[in-house]
Amino acid sequence: MGKDERRRYPRFRKAIQVVVKERQGDAKLVTADVSRKGAFIITDSPWPERQLVHLRFVLPDGEPVELMGMVSRCVEPAQERDGCQGMGIDFFALSAEAKERWDDFIQDLPDEDLPDGEEEDLPNRRRHRRFVSRFLVRLKDKERLREFYTQDISAGGMFLKTPVPEQVSPVVEVVLVHPHSEEEFPLAAKVVRVVDGPTLADRGVGLEFDPLPEEDEASLLTFIETGVNYLRRVDGDHNERVLMILRALEAMLDSPDALVKLGEVLLQDVEPEAAARAFRSALEVDPHCLAAHRGLYKVHVMLGEPEEARRHLEALRRLEPARPRP
């Protein structure tokens, strides 16, 4: 898990029992720390990175919670962190019940369980709920998620109904929950208006979303179409990151906006051939997609192919007047 993920989901120093289930028998281990999205498990025989594991945690209330995870990193004796060797686990595909129970457990952990110095780095912890409010947005299907992106995120803000608007913090985290995969995509926003109406239905807050960097917007569009945040899955490995983006392209056949955004990210990664694949896929969906033609023009300039670049430049000149003016 990369630095940004750790900051978004703080680690709490907490030792709880965990059973790692295997065919040859269960291994009873203990955690060194836990977070909303994972845990670090102490063991002198860590599993290989990327291996899937079936876990059963015994929470302080005595009730177990079972979930799946993937080994994200291994710490051997020569690399011990905080005196521990073991393996970091990233959770995924949690059931709604497991997610709710784990979230409740994490949210109730005391401040003193946070590592020294981490409190300044982590603005959206539950322990700071008096400063940062967090809301889950669940929409019934992908089409409604697309509309939310167009009508609210792209427009810069939204009105969020809540019965206690005066208790909402100035800084807000809006978490989109994908209707198919149940994966999440967090968005930062600030409160710009508080409405304390006469009825519960009238009360709420006006939010303004923080501007999304180009790569984050590509990641969001990919998330909407596929249910997976591909661009956040790989940290540091350029080739694997590009491979993840190409996998995203294969999963999206009907969203020219998302395809174009992925192409632009690939151009930034100086992968013009891969970017061309994304832009061409966008044109197959919408032959009049100006952004795809612009992208292909840049690709062919980068590749030193003036004739192909000129062809897309001519397409831009031909299509732009045909677009209705706002």
Backbone hydrogen bonds, N-H to C=O, Kabsch-Sander energy under -0.5 kcal/mol:
donor,donor_aa,acceptor,acceptor_aa,energy
6,R,2,G,-2.2
7,R,3,K,-2.1
8,R,4,D,-2.0
9,Y,5,E,-2.7
12,F,34,V,-3.2
13,R,113,D,-3.9
14,K,12,F,-0.9
14,K,32,A,-0.6
16,I,14,K,-0.7
18,V,29,L,-2.4
19,V,56,R,-2.6
20,V,18,V,-0.6
20,V,27,A,-2.8
21,K,19,V,-0.7
21,K,54,H,-2.7
25,G,22,E,-1.0
27,A,20,V,-2.5
28,K,26,D,-0.6
29,L,18,V,-3.3
29,L,27,A,-0.7
30,V,42,I,-0.6
31,T,16,I,-1.9
32,A,40,F,-3.1
33,D,40,F,-1.1
34,V,12,F,-2.3
35,S,38,G,-2.7
38,G,35,S,-0.5
39,A,89,I,-1.7
40,F,33,D,-2.6
41,I,39,A,-0.5
41,I,87,M,-2.8
42,I,30,V,-2.7
43,T,85,Q,-1.8
50,R,71,V,-3.6
51,Q,48,P,-1.7
53,V,69,G,-2.7
54,H,21,K,-0.6
55,L,53,V,-0.6
55,L,67,L,-2.8
56,R,19,V,-1.9
57,F,65,V,-2.6
58,V,17,Q,-2.4
59,L,57,F,-0.7
59,L,63,E,-1.7
62,G,59,L,-2.8
65,V,57,F,-2.3
67,L,55,L,-2.1
68,M,92,F,-0.6
69,G,53,V,-2.2
70,M,90,D,-2.4
71,V,51,Q,-2.3
72,S,70,M,-0.5
72,S,88,G,-2.7
73,R,88,G,-1.1
75,V,86,G,-3.1
76,E,74,C,-0.6
79,Q,76,E,-2.2
80,E,77,P,-1.2
81,R,84,C,-1.9
84,C,81,R,-2.0
86,G,75,V,-1.4
87,M,41,I,-2.2
88,G,73,R,-2.5
89,I,39,A,-3.3
90,D,70,M,-2.7
91,F,37,K,-2.8
92,F,68,M,-1.7
99,K,95,S,-2.8
100,E,96,A,-2.1
101,R,97,E,-2.4
102,W,98,A,-2.6
103,D,99,K,-2.6
104,D,100,E,-2.3
105,F,101,R,-1.9
106,I,102,W,-2.6
107,Q,103,D,-2.9
108,D,104,D,-1.1
109,L,106,I,-1.5
113,D,110,P,-1.5
114,L,111,D,-2.3
118,E,115,P,-1.8
120,E,117,G,-0.6
121,D,117,G,-0.5
121,D,118,E,-0.6
122,L,118,E,-1.0
125,R,122,L,-1.0
128,H,125,R,-0.9
129,R,126,R,-2.2
131,F,128,H,-2.7
132,V,128,H,-2.8
133,S,171,V,-1.6
135,F,173,E,-2.7
137,V,175,V,-3.0
138,R,136,L,-0.6
139,L,137,V,-0.6
139,L,177,V,-0.7
145,L,141,D,-1.5
146,R,142,K,-2.4
147,E,143,E,-2.2
148,F,144,R,-2.2
149,Y,145,L,-2.1
150,T,146,R,-2.4
151,Q,147,E,-3.4
152,D,148,F,-2.0
153,I,148,F,-1.9
154,S,149,Y,-3.3
156,G,152,D,-0.8
156,G,153,I,-0.9
157,G,152,D,-1.3
158,M,207,L,-1.4
160,L,158,M,-0.6
160,L,205,V,-3.0
161,K,159,F,-0.6
162,T,203,R,-1.1
167,Q,164,V,-1.9
168,V,165,P,-1.4
171,V,131,F,-1.0
172,V,189,A,-3.2
173,E,133,S,-2.8
174,V,172,V,-0.5
174,V,187,L,-2.9
175,V,135,F,-3.3
175,V,173,E,-0.6
176,L,174,V,-0.6
176,L,185,F,-2.7
177,V,137,V,-2.5
178,H,176,L,-0.6
178,H,183,E,-2.9
182,E,178,H,-1.6
185,F,176,L,-2.1
187,L,174,V,-2.4
189,A,172,V,-2.5
190,K,208,E,-2.1
191,V,170,P,-2.4
192,V,206,G,-2.9
193,R,206,G,-1.3
195,V,204,G,-2.9
196,D,194,V,-0.6
197,G,195,V,-0.8
202,D,199,T,-1.2
203,R,199,T,-0.7
203,R,200,L,-1.0
204,G,195,V,-2.4
205,V,160,L,-2.4
206,G,193,R,-3.0
207,L,158,M,-3.5
207,L,205,V,-0.5
208,E,190,K,-2.5
209,F,156,G,-2.4
210,D,188,A,-2.7
217,E,213,P,-2.3
218,A,214,E,-2.1
219,S,215,E,-2.2
220,L,216,D,-2.4
221,L,217,E,-2.5
222,T,218,A,-2.2
223,F,219,S,-2.3
224,I,220,L,-2.4
225,E,221,L,-1.9
226,T,222,T,-2.6
227,G,223,F,-2.4
230,Y,228,V,-1.4
232,R,229,N,-1.5
233,R,230,Y,-1.5
234,V,230,Y,-0.5
236,G,234,V,-0.6
238,H,236,G,-0.9
241,R,237,D,-2.2
242,V,238,H,-2.4
243,L,239,N,-2.1
244,M,240,E,-2.3
245,I,241,R,-2.0
246,L,242,V,-2.3
247,R,243,L,-2.1
248,A,244,M,-1.9
249,L,245,I,-2.0
250,E,246,L,-1.7
251,A,247,R,-1.1
252,M,248,A,-0.8
252,M,249,L,-0.8
253,L,251,A,-0.6
259,L,255,S,-2.3
260,V,256,P,-2.6
261,K,257,D,-2.2
262,L,258,A,-2.3
263,G,259,L,-2.2
264,E,260,V,-2.4
265,V,261,K,-2.0
266,L,262,L,-2.3
267,L,263,G,-2.0
268,Q,264,E,-1.9
269,D,265,V,-1.6
270,V,267,L,-1.8
271,E,266,L,-2.2
275,A,271,E,-2.6
276,A,272,P,-2.6
277,R,273,E,-1.5
278,A,274,A,-1.5
279,F,275,A,-2.5
280,R,276,A,-2.7
281,S,277,R,-1.8
282,A,278,A,-1.8
283,L,279,F,-1.9
284,E,280,R,-1.7
285,V,281,S,-1.1
286,D,282,A,-2.8
289,C,286,D,-2.0
290,L,288,H,-0.9
293,H,289,C,-1.7
294,R,290,L,-2.6
295,G,291,A,-2.4
296,L,292,A,-2.4
297,Y,293,H,-2.2
298,K,294,R,-2.1
299,V,295,G,-2.4
300,H,296,L,-2.5
301,V,297,Y,-1.7
302,M,298,K,-2.6
303,L,299,V,-2.1
304,G,301,V,-1.0
305,E,300,H,-3.4
309,A,305,E,-2.2
310,R,306,P,-2.6
311,R,307,E,-1.8
312,H,308,E,-1.6
313,L,309,A,-1.9
314,E,310,R,-2.4
315,A,311,R,-1.6
316,L,312,H,-2.0
317,R,313,L,-2.1
318,R,314,E,-2.1
319,L,315,A,-2.4
320,E,316,L,-2.5
322,A,319,L,-0.8
323,R,319,L,-0.8
323,R,320,E,-1.2
